[in-house]
Amino acid sequence: MDQKMRVLYVSPEVSPFAKSGELADVAAALPKYLSLRGIDISLIIPKYRRPEIESSAPELVFAELPVPLGGKITKASIYRTEAGEYPVYFVDNPKYFWREKIYGPATGDYLDNDERFIFFNRAVLEFLLKAHLPVDVIHSNSWPAALIPVFLRTHYLKEPLFKEIATVLTVHNAGYQGEFPPESLALTEIDWNSFNSRELSYSKRFNFLKTGLIFSDVINTVSSAYKKEVQTKKHGFGLEKILRSRRNDFFSIRNGVDYELWNPENDPFLAANFSLRSLDGKKICKQDLAREFGFSLAPQTPVVALTSYLTRYKGFDLLLGAMDELVKMDLGMIVCGQGDEKYEKEFSRLKKKYPGKIAVRFEMEPWLAHKIVAGADIFLIPSLHEPCGLNQLYGFRYGTVPVVRATGGLKETVKSFDRKTLRGNGFVFKEYSSEALLRTLKEALDCYQEPPLWRKIMEEGLRQNFSWEIAAREYLELYERALKSHRRGRFGH
């Protein structure tokens, strides 16, 4: 392209404005590195009830943007702020987004998530029209942004501004699809003839993610291992046939780490900084973490941490099944995150049952995440499914050794330490069981008791490079593929 490629990055969450999981970190870092590669990029997300959004002092762009929704016109407001070298736009409607959480409280999803995100998808396109904002590629992320491709192929098919726009959909986790009753389709104002197994429905429900997979020019996911897994019946959550049918347009680009934000040498959240050359500061970070969580641990006692959205996909059932045995070991356990109510209740109970052994926080603040990764000795990631995983990559950077289950991006990035060859950057178990978790954690703790050995494992991780610079180059190629695919006219435009 002679001019800069123009990309609109659409996500339901972006750090620091709104976060429930790793998607927010990806959406914060990738656009930054795409901008550095010369892409003219803009972000757009909902305007949630978050102090981080208000403190960014967003300016009003459109006070009243008409958005078609279920045969009526609903008003949106559009705000803009700057994030470094590129703009971030916010879609506002207090009825839908002035809430404490992104998708719902610990008791479950908001009952109107279909209406909320249909409105968001439609508002994005109406904003582009009203602002006459030229875009070459719209990059949608996960099910809440997956309807944009189908809207472009239906309601906006004849809009001159949209004629050349290519679409990319990133599947961050196929387990979250945005499934709703058939009646939800009426809110989209799409012809009911499209509600069939070849297009918008799955198991007689309106499926946002499936719709995006069908109508996007290209699709990608976040590790090559997960790309293979998700095309199987065991891991595809019912979408495997669609993904296999689109295998020529289905790619994988592994997530990266923004080493400007995640760098123990200058991290402002840490009690002390450290590096591969000098690890002394990590001991101070461990003491600081113990104080933060109210632990009274001996300096040589290992701290094991698990920070994640609290859901069965992240392996919390395994951890709960192992907890009575785990607390018999000489360690301190930190669990930090938000999520399903049943896990919050269970870990609250365990915290009372085992005071001084287990510390729990139900929050996901950036400063706390940095303190945990810097101060812990071991990062436990026992996921049932893990498309890519970022915590193990953060762990490498901070000398925190990952103990993970072999799934998705975890088995792609973590290599089990071998005492014979002295090679490996962590510990991996295959079987999804509490027994396998305990066995592998004990293996890690045995190595921890040999400081020279442990330091070797830490140093191996510290030498890893998972910079977003590599992934950004691959995304630029993916966008070019999407443009070529769009021009070939798969949908007859």
C-alpha positions as CSV (number, residue, x, y, z in Angstrom):
1,M,0.0,0.0,0.0
2,D,1.3,3.5,-0.9
3,Q,-0.3,5.1,2.1
4,K,-0.4,4.0,5.7
5,M,-2.7,1.1,6.3
6,R,-5.6,2.2,8.4
7,V,-6.9,-0.2,11.1
8,L,-9.7,0.0,13.5
9,Y,-9.2,-2.3,16.5
10,V,-12.4,-3.2,18.2
11,S,-12.4,-4.8,21.6
12,P,-14.8,-5.2,24.6
13,E,-11.8,-4.5,27.0
14,V,-8.5,-2.6,26.9
15,S,-6.1,-2.0,29.8
16,P,-6.0,0.2,31.7
17,F,-9.5,1.4,30.9
18,A,-11.4,-1.9,31.5
19,K,-10.0,-5.4,32.2
20,S,-11.5,-8.8,33.0
21,G,-8.7,-11.0,31.5
22,E,-5.7,-11.2,29.2
23,L,-7.6,-9.8,26.2
24,A,-7.3,-6.3,27.8
25,D,-3.5,-6.6,28.0
26,V,-3.4,-7.7,24.4
27,A,-5.6,-4.9,23.2
28,A,-3.4,-2.4,25.1
29,A,-0.1,-3.7,23.7
30,L,-0.7,-4.8,20.1
31,P,-2.0,-1.5,18.8
32,K,1.0,0.3,20.3
33,Y,3.4,-1.9,18.4
34,L,1.4,-1.8,15.2
35,S,1.6,2.0,15.5
36,L,5.4,1.7,15.8
37,R,5.4,-0.3,12.5
38,G,3.7,2.6,10.7
39,I,0.0,1.5,10.9
40,D,-2.6,4.2,11.3
41,I,-4.5,2.6,14.1
42,S,-7.5,3.5,16.3
43,L,-9.2,1.7,19.1
44,I,-12.8,1.6,20.1
45,I,-14.4,0.1,23.2
46,P,-17.5,0.6,25.3
47,K,-17.4,3.5,27.8
48,Y,-17.8,1.5,31.1
49,R,-18.2,2.9,34.5
50,R,-14.5,2.9,35.3
51,P,-12.4,5.6,36.9
52,E,-9.6,4.8,34.5
53,I,-11.7,6.0,31.7
54,E,-12.9,9.2,33.4
55,S,-9.3,10.0,34.4
56,S,-8.2,9.9,30.8
57,A,-10.4,13.0,30.3
58,P,-12.2,11.9,27.1
59,E,-13.5,14.6,24.9
60,L,-17.0,14.4,23.4
61,V,-17.0,13.8,19.7
62,F,-20.7,13.1,19.0
63,A,-23.3,13.8,21.6
64,E,-26.1,11.9,19.9
65,L,-25.3,9.2,17.4
66,P,-28.4,7.4,16.1
67,V,-28.0,3.6,16.2
68,P,-30.6,1.2,14.8
69,L,-31.5,-1.4,17.3
70,G,-34.5,-3.8,17.1
71,G,-36.6,-1.6,14.8
72,K,-35.9,1.5,16.9
73,I,-33.3,4.2,17.1
74,T,-31.1,4.2,20.2
75,K,-28.7,7.0,20.9
76,A,-25.0,6.6,21.5
77,S,-22.4,9.2,22.5
78,I,-18.8,8.9,21.2
79,Y,-15.8,10.1,23.2
80,R,-12.2,10.2,22.3
81,T,-8.9,10.2,24.3
82,E,-5.3,9.7,23.3
83,A,-3.2,6.6,24.2
84,G,0.3,7.4,23.1
85,E,0.4,7.8,19.4
86,Y,-3.1,6.8,18.6
87,P,-6.7,7.6,19.5
88,V,-9.1,5.5,21.7
89,Y,-12.8,6.0,21.1
90,F,-15.5,5.1,23.6
91,V,-19.1,4.2,22.8
92,D,-21.3,5.5,25.5
93,N,-24.9,4.6,26.5
94,P,-25.4,4.6,30.3
95,K,-28.2,2.0,30.0
96,Y,-25.8,-0.5,28.6
97,F,-22.4,0.4,30.0
98,W,-22.7,2.4,33.2
99,R,-22.1,-0.8,35.3
100,E,-19.5,-2.1,37.6
101,K,-18.5,-5.1,35.5
102,I,-17.8,-5.7,31.8
103,Y,-19.8,-8.9,31.3
104,G,-21.6,-9.4,34.6
105,P,-21.1,-9.9,38.3
106,A,-19.8,-13.0,40.0
107,T,-23.2,-14.5,40.0
108,G,-23.3,-14.7,36.2
109,D,-23.5,-12.7,33.0
110,Y,-25.8,-9.7,32.5
111,L,-29.1,-10.9,31.1
112,D,-29.0,-8.2,28.4
113,N,-25.5,-8.9,27.0
114,D,-27.0,-9.6,23.6
115,E,-28.6,-6.2,23.4
116,R,-25.5,-4.4,24.9
117,F,-23.1,-5.8,22.4
118,I,-25.4,-5.8,19.4
119,F,-25.7,-2.1,20.1
120,F,-21.9,-1.7,20.5
121,N,-21.2,-3.4,17.1
122,R,-23.8,-1.4,15.3
123,A,-22.6,1.9,17.0
124,V,-19.0,1.3,15.8
125,L,-20.2,1.2,12.2
126,E,-22.5,4.1,12.6
127,F,-19.7,6.1,14.1
128,L,-17.4,5.4,11.1
129,L,-20.2,6.6,8.8
130,K,-20.9,9.7,10.7
131,A,-17.3,10.6,11.2
132,H,-16.4,9.7,7.6
133,L,-13.5,7.8,9.1
134,P,-11.7,5.9,6.3
135,V,-10.6,2.4,7.4
136,D,-8.9,-0.4,5.5
137,V,-9.2,-3.2,8.1
138,I,-11.5,-3.7,11.0
139,H,-9.9,-6.0,13.6
140,S,-12.6,-7.5,15.9
141,N,-11.7,-9.3,19.1
142,S,-13.8,-12.1,20.7
143,W,-17.5,-12.6,20.6
144,P,-18.6,-9.1,21.8
145,A,-17.1,-7.6,18.6
146,A,-17.9,-10.5,16.3
147,L,-21.0,-9.1,14.6
148,I,-19.3,-6.3,12.7
149,P,-18.4,-8.6,9.7
150,V,-22.1,-9.7,9.3
151,F,-23.4,-6.1,9.6
152,L,-20.9,-5.1,6.9
153,R,-22.3,-7.9,4.6
154,T,-26.0,-7.0,5.3
155,H,-27.0,-3.5,6.4
156,Y,-24.0,-1.7,5.1
157,L,-23.3,-3.7,2.0
158,K,-23.9,-0.8,-0.4
159,E,-22.2,1.9,1.7
160,P,-19.3,3.3,-0.5
161,L,-17.2,4.1,2.6
162,F,-17.3,0.4,3.6
163,K,-16.9,-1.2,0.2
164,E,-13.2,-1.9,0.5
165,I,-13.0,-2.7,4.3
166,A,-11.5,-6.1,5.1
167,T,-12.3,-7.9,8.4
168,V,-10.2,-9.8,10.8
169,L,-11.6,-11.7,13.8
170,T,-9.3,-12.9,16.6
171,V,-10.6,-15.9,18.6
172,H,-9.1,-15.4,22.1
173,N,-11.0,-18.3,23.6
174,A,-13.5,-20.5,21.8
175,G,-15.2,-21.4,25.0
176,Y,-16.8,-17.9,25.1
177,Q,-19.1,-17.6,22.1
178,G,-21.9,-15.2,23.0
179,E,-24.8,-17.6,22.7
180,F,-28.3,-16.1,23.0
181,P,-32.0,-17.1,22.3
182,P,-33.2,-16.9,18.7
183,E,-35.3,-13.8,19.6
184,S,-32.1,-11.8,20.1
185,L,-31.7,-11.8,16.3
186,A,-34.6,-9.3,16.1
187,L,-32.3,-6.7,17.7
188,T,-29.9,-7.0,14.8
189,E,-32.6,-6.4,12.2
190,I,-31.0,-9.1,10.0
191,D,-33.4,-11.2,7.9
192,W,-34.6,-14.2,9.7
193,N,-33.7,-16.4,6.7
194,S,-30.1,-16.0,7.9
195,F,-31.0,-17.8,11.1
196,N,-29.8,-21.3,10.0
197,S,-27.0,-23.7,10.8
198,R,-24.9,-22.4,7.8
199,E,-24.9,-18.8,9.1
200,L,-26.0,-17.3,12.4
201,S,-27.4,-20.2,14.5
202,Y,-25.7,-23.0,16.4
203,S,-27.8,-25.5,18.4
204,K,-30.8,-23.3,17.6
205,R,-29.3,-20.3,19.4
206,F,-28.0,-17.0,18.0
207,N,-24.2,-17.4,18.2
208,F,-22.1,-14.2,17.9
209,L,-18.7,-15.9,17.6
210,K,-19.9,-18.4,15.0
211,T,-21.4,-15.5,13.0
212,G,-18.0,-13.8,13.0
213,L,-16.2,-16.9,11.9
214,I,-18.5,-17.3,8.9
215,F,-18.4,-13.7,7.8
216,S,-14.9,-12.4,8.5
217,D,-12.4,-12.3,5.7
218,V,-9.7,-13.9,7.8
219,I,-9.6,-15.5,11.3
220,N,-6.8,-16.0,13.7
221,T,-6.1,-17.3,17.1
222,V,-3.4,-16.7,19.7
223,S,-1.0,-19.7,19.4
224,S,-0.2,-22.4,16.9
225,A,-0.9,-25.1,19.5
226,Y,-4.4,-23.6,20.2
227,K,-5.1,-23.4,16.5
228,K,-4.6,-27.1,16.2
229,E,-6.6,-27.9,19.3
230,V,-9.6,-25.8,18.5
231,Q,-10.1,-27.7,15.2
232,T,-10.7,-30.9,17.2
233,K,-14.0,-32.0,18.7
234,K,-12.4,-32.2,22.2
235,H,-11.4,-28.5,22.2
236,G,-13.5,-26.8,19.5
237,F,-16.6,-26.2,21.6
238,G,-18.7,-27.1,18.6
239,L,-16.9,-24.7,16.2
240,E,-14.3,-27.2,14.9
241,K,-16.1,-27.9,11.6
242,I,-16.4,-24.3,10.8
243,L,-12.8,-23.6,11.6
244,R,-11.7,-26.6,9.5
245,S,-13.8,-25.4,6.6
246,R,-12.1,-22.1,6.8
247,R,-8.6,-23.5,7.3
248,N,-7.2,-21.5,4.3
249,D,-8.3,-18.3,6.0
250,F,-7.4,-19.4,9.6
251,F,-4.1,-18.4,11.1
252,S,-2.3,-18.2,14.4
253,I,-0.2,-15.4,15.9
254,R,1.1,-15.9,19.4
255,N,0.5,-13.1,21.9
256,G,3.5,-11.2,23.2
257,V,4.6,-9.1,26.1
258,D,5.0,-5.3,26.2
259,Y,8.5,-5.2,27.7
260,E,8.2,-1.5,28.3
261,L,5.4,-2.2,30.8
262,W,6.6,-5.5,32.1
263,N,10.3,-4.9,32.9
264,P,11.6,-5.7,36.4
265,E,14.6,-3.3,35.8
266,N,12.4,-0.2,35.9
267,D,8.9,-1.4,37.0
268,P,7.5,1.4,39.1
269,F,5.2,-0.9,41.1
270,L,8.0,-2.9,42.6
271,A,9.6,-2.4,46.0
272,A,13.0,-3.0,44.3
273,N,14.1,-3.5,40.8
274,F,16.2,-6.4,39.5
275,S,17.5,-8.0,36.3
276,L,19.1,-11.2,35.0
277,R,22.5,-9.7,36.0
278,S,21.4,-8.9,39.6
279,L,18.5,-10.8,41.2
280,D,18.9,-9.4,44.7
281,G,15.9,-7.1,44.2
282,K,13.5,-10.1,43.8
283,K,14.1,-11.0,47.4
284,I,12.9,-7.6,48.5
285,C,9.9,-7.9,46.2
286,K,9.1,-11.2,47.9
287,Q,9.2,-9.6,51.3
288,D,7.0,-6.7,50.1
289,L,4.5,-9.2,48.6
290,A,4.3,-11.1,51.9
291,R,3.5,-7.9,53.8
292,E,0.9,-7.0,51.2
293,F,-0.9,-10.3,51.7
294,G,-0.3,-10.5,55.4
295,F,2.0,-13.5,55.3
296,S,4.6,-14.3,58.0
297,L,6.9,-16.5,56.0
298,A,10.5,-17.4,56.4
299,P,12.6,-15.9,53.6
300,Q,13.4,-19.4,52.2
301,T,9.7,-20.5,52.1
302,P,8.5,-20.5,48.5
303,V,5.5,-18.4,47.5
304,V,3.2,-19.9,44.9
305,A,0.8,-17.6,43.1
306,L,-2.2,-18.0,40.8
307,T,-3.6,-14.8,39.3
308,S,-6.5,-15.3,36.8
309,Y,-10.2,-14.8,36.1
310,L,-11.9,-17.3,38.4
311,T,-13.4,-19.9,36.0
312,R,-13.3,-23.6,35.5
313,Y,-11.3,-23.1,32.3
314,K,-8.4,-21.8,34.3
315,G,-8.1,-25.0,36.3
316,F,-9.5,-23.8,39.6
317,D,-11.3,-27.2,40.2
318,L,-7.9,-28.8,40.1
319,L,-6.5,-26.4,42.6
320,L,-9.4,-26.9,44.9
321,G,-9.1,-30.6,44.7
322,A,-5.4,-30.3,45.6
323,M,-5.7,-27.7,48.3
324,D,-5.8,-30.0,51.4
325,E,-2.6,-31.7,50.3
326,L,-1.0,-28.5,49.0
327,V,-1.3,-26.7,52.4
328,K,0.8,-29.5,54.0
329,M,3.7,-28.4,51.9
330,D,6.1,-25.7,53.1
331,L,4.8,-22.8,51.0
332,G,2.6,-19.8,51.0
333,M,-0.3,-19.7,48.4
334,I,-1.7,-16.5,46.8
335,V,-4.9,-16.6,44.7
336,C,-5.8,-13.3,43.1
337,G,-8.6,-12.5,40.6
338,Q,-12.3,-12.1,40.0
339,G,-14.9,-14.4,38.5
340,D,-17.4,-17.1,39.3
341,E,-19.2,-16.7,42.6
342,K,-18.7,-20.4,43.6
343,Y,-14.9,-20.0,43.4
344,E,-14.9,-16.7,45.3
345,K,-16.9,-18.4,48.1
346,E,-14.7,-21.5,48.2
347,F,-11.4,-19.6,48.3
348,S,-12.8,-17.3,51.0
349,R,-13.6,-20.4,53.0
350,L,-10.1,-21.8,52.5
351,K,-8.5,-18.5,53.5
352,K,-10.3,-18.8,56.9
353,K,-9.5,-22.5,57.2
354,Y,-5.8,-22.1,56.5
355,P,-4.8,-18.7,57.9
356,G,-1.2,-17.9,57.1
357,K,-1.0,-20.5,54.3
358,I,-3.5,-19.1,51.8
359,A,-4.0,-15.4,50.9
360,V,-6.9,-14.3,48.6
361,R,-7.8,-11.1,46.8
362,F,-10.8,-10.7,44.5
363,E,-9.4,-7.8,42.4
364,M,-7.3,-7.4,39.3
365,E,-5.5,-4.1,39.7
366,P,-2.4,-3.6,37.6
367,W,-0.1,-2.6,40.5
368,L,-1.1,-5.8,42.3
369,A,-0.5,-8.0,39.3
370,H,3.0,-6.6,39.0
371,K,3.8,-7.1,42.7
372,I,2.6,-10.7,42.5
373,V,4.7,-11.7,39.5
374,A,7.8,-10.0,40.9
375,G,7.5,-11.4,44.4
376,A,6.3,-14.9,43.8
377,D,8.7,-17.8,43.3
378,I,6.3,-20.0,41.3
379,F,3.4,-19.1,38.9
380,L,0.8,-21.9,38.9
381,I,-1.3,-22.1,35.7
382,P,-3.3,-25.4,35.8
383,S,-5.6,-24.4,32.9
384,L,-8.2,-26.8,31.4
385,H,-7.9,-24.6,28.2
386,E,-5.4,-21.8,27.6
387,P,-5.3,-20.4,24.1
388,C,-2.0,-18.6,24.7
389,G,-1.5,-17.4,28.3
390,L,0.4,-14.3,29.3
391,N,1.1,-15.1,33.0
392,Q,3.8,-17.6,32.1
393,L,5.4,-15.0,29.8
394,Y,5.3,-12.4,32.6
395,G,6.7,-15.0,34.9
396,F,9.7,-15.6,32.6
397,R,10.4,-11.9,32.6
398,Y,10.4,-11.6,36.4
399,G,12.2,-14.8,37.3
400,T,9.0,-16.5,38.5
401,V,9.0,-20.1,37.4
402,P,5.8,-21.4,35.8
403,V,4.2,-24.7,36.7
404,V,1.6,-25.3,34.0
405,R,-0.7,-27.8,32.4
406,A,0.2,-28.8,28.8
407,T,-2.5,-27.1,26.8
408,G,-2.6,-24.4,24.1
409,G,0.0,-21.8,24.4
410,L,1.3,-23.1,27.7
411,K,2.8,-26.2,26.2
412,E,4.1,-24.1,23.4
413,T,6.1,-21.7,25.6
414,V,6.9,-23.7,28.8
415,K,9.5,-26.5,28.5
416,S,9.8,-28.8,31.5
417,F,13.1,-28.7,33.3
418,D,15.2,-31.8,32.9
419,R,17.7,-32.5,35.7
420,K,19.9,-34.6,33.3
421,T,20.4,-31.9,30.6
422,L,19.8,-28.9,32.9
423,R,17.5,-27.5,30.2
424,G,14.0,-26.1,30.6
425,N,12.2,-22.9,31.8
426,G,9.5,-24.4,34.0
427,F,7.5,-27.5,34.9
428,V,4.7,-29.1,32.8
429,F,2.0,-31.7,33.6
430,K,-0.3,-33.3,30.9
431,E,-3.0,-35.1,32.8
432,Y,-5.9,-32.8,34.0
433,S,-6.0,-34.0,37.6
434,S,-5.2,-32.7,41.1
435,E,-2.7,-35.5,41.5
436,A,-0.7,-34.5,38.4
437,L,-0.7,-30.9,39.7
438,L,0.6,-31.9,43.1
439,R,3.2,-34.2,41.7
440,T,4.6,-31.5,39.3
441,L,4.5,-28.8,42.0
442,K,6.4,-31.0,44.3
443,E,9.0,-31.6,41.6
444,A,9.3,-27.8,41.3
445,L,9.6,-27.3,45.0
446,D,12.3,-30.0,45.2
447,C,14.3,-28.0,42.7
448,Y,13.6,-24.8,44.6
449,Q,15.4,-26.4,47.6
450,E,18.6,-26.4,45.5
451,P,19.4,-22.7,45.0
452,P,22.0,-23.1,42.2
453,L,19.5,-25.3,40.2
454,W,16.6,-22.9,40.8
455,R,18.6,-19.9,39.7
456,K,19.5,-21.8,36.5
457,I,15.7,-22.3,35.8
458,M,15.0,-18.6,36.6
459,E,17.8,-17.4,34.3
460,E,16.5,-19.6,31.4
461,G,13.1,-17.9,31.7
462,L,14.7,-14.4,32.0
463,R,16.5,-15.0,28.7
464,Q,13.2,-15.7,26.8
465,N,12.0,-13.1,24.3
466,F,8.2,-12.8,23.6
467,S,8.2,-9.2,22.5
468,W,5.1,-7.8,20.7
469,E,7.5,-6.5,18.0
470,I,7.5,-10.0,16.4
471,A,3.8,-10.5,16.6
472,A,3.1,-6.9,15.2
473,R,5.0,-7.8,12.0
474,E,2.9,-11.0,11.6
475,Y,-0.3,-9.0,12.2
476,L,0.7,-6.6,9.4
477,E,1.0,-9.6,7.1
478,L,-2.4,-10.9,8.3
479,Y,-4.1,-7.6,7.5
480,E,-2.6,-7.7,4.0
481,R,-4.0,-11.2,3.6
482,A,-7.4,-10.0,4.7
483,L,-7.4,-7.2,2.1
484,K,-6.4,-9.7,-0.6
485,S,-9.2,-12.1,0.5
486,H,-11.7,-9.3,0.5
487,R,-10.8,-8.2,-3.0
488,R,-11.2,-11.8,-4.2
489,G,-14.8,-11.4,-3.3
490,R,-15.7,-14.4,-1.2
491,F,-19.1,-12.8,-0.5
492,G,-19.7,-11.6,-4.0
493,H,-19.1,-7.9,-3.5
